[in-house]
Amino acid sequence: MAPKRVQNAEFNGLEIGAATWASILSAAASAPLSMEGLLFGHSRRFADSFLLTGVGGSTVHPTSCELSEKADRLVQKKLESGQKLIGWCSVRKAATAKDL
């Protein structure tokens, strides 16, 4: 039996490309802690890029709700290449048998 073809995923009207989805899943599988990442795209409805920003709580300043300096630098680099910030995601550490 042939493996299933990975297709794009859609969440609340935002479509995440298969390669981007694979990047998010890969980050989740190897993350030692809960992490955060930013989703980028050339349109507001399709995420075709993902960047891991760091540990949970590192993307947005907790009191001002503004992007952290690191996250802002990443956004500026993506803007220079024509991609817009379209979303944020939390990447949870995967539980393993040794964690149970």
C-alpha positions as CSV (number, residue, x, y, z in Angstrom):
1,M,0.0,0.0,0.0
2,A,1.4,3.4,-1.0
3,P,1.9,6.0,1.8
4,K,-0.7,8.8,2.0
5,R,0.3,12.0,0.3
6,V,0.7,14.9,2.8
7,Q,-1.7,17.6,2.0
8,N,-2.2,21.2,3.2
9,A,-3.9,21.7,6.5
10,E,-6.5,24.5,7.2
11,F,-7.2,26.1,10.5
12,N,-9.8,28.9,10.9
13,G,-9.4,29.8,7.3
14,L,-5.5,29.8,7.3
15,E,-4.1,27.2,5.1
16,I,-0.7,25.8,6.1
17,G,1.4,24.3,3.2
18,A,2.6,20.7,3.5
19,A,6.3,21.7,3.7
20,T,5.5,24.3,6.4
21,W,3.4,21.8,8.3
22,A,6.3,19.3,8.2
23,S,8.6,22.0,9.6
24,I,6.2,22.6,12.5
25,L,5.8,18.8,13.2
26,S,9.6,18.3,13.0
27,A,10.1,21.1,15.6
28,A,7.5,19.6,17.9
29,A,9.1,16.1,17.6
30,S,12.6,17.4,18.5
31,A,11.8,20.2,20.9
32,P,13.2,19.7,24.4
33,L,10.7,22.2,25.8
34,S,7.5,23.9,24.7
35,M,8.4,26.4,21.9
36,E,6.9,29.1,19.8
37,G,7.1,29.9,16.2
38,L,5.9,32.4,13.6
39,L,4.0,31.7,10.4
40,F,4.7,33.7,7.3
41,G,3.3,33.9,3.8
42,H,3.0,35.9,0.6
43,S,-0.8,36.1,1.2
44,R,-2.7,36.4,4.5
45,R,-4.5,33.1,3.9
46,F,-1.6,30.7,3.1
47,A,1.4,30.0,5.4
48,D,4.3,28.9,3.3
49,S,7.1,29.5,5.9
50,F,7.7,28.8,9.6
51,L,10.4,30.0,11.9
52,L,10.9,28.7,15.4
53,T,11.5,31.7,17.7
54,G,12.3,30.1,21.0
55,V,10.9,28.8,24.2
56,G,7.2,29.4,25.1
57,G,6.7,33.1,26.0
58,S,9.7,34.3,24.0
59,T,7.7,35.7,21.0
60,V,5.6,38.4,22.6
61,H,6.4,40.6,25.6
62,P,4.1,39.5,28.5
63,T,3.0,43.0,29.6
64,S,3.0,45.1,26.4
65,C,1.8,42.3,24.0
66,E,4.4,43.5,21.5
67,L,6.8,41.3,19.6
68,S,10.1,40.6,21.3
69,E,13.2,42.1,19.8
70,K,14.3,38.7,18.5
71,A,10.9,38.0,16.9
72,D,10.8,41.5,15.4
73,R,14.2,41.0,13.8
74,L,12.9,37.7,12.2
75,V,9.8,39.5,11.0
76,Q,11.8,42.3,9.4
77,K,14.0,39.8,7.6
78,K,11.0,38.0,6.2
79,L,9.4,41.3,5.1
80,E,12.5,42.1,3.1
81,S,11.9,38.8,1.2
82,G,8.3,39.7,0.5
83,Q,6.7,37.5,3.2
84,K,4.2,38.8,5.8
85,L,3.7,37.7,9.4
86,I,0.3,35.9,9.3
87,G,0.3,33.9,12.5
88,W,1.9,32.5,15.6
89,C,1.9,29.0,17.0
90,S,2.8,27.1,20.2
91,V,4.8,24.0,19.6
92,R,4.4,21.6,22.6
93,K,7.0,19.2,23.7
94,A,5.9,15.7,22.6
95,A,5.4,13.2,25.4
96,T,7.3,10.0,25.1
97,A,7.1,6.7,26.9
98,K,10.0,7.7,29.2
99,D,7.9,10.8,30.3
100,L,5.0,8.6,31.5
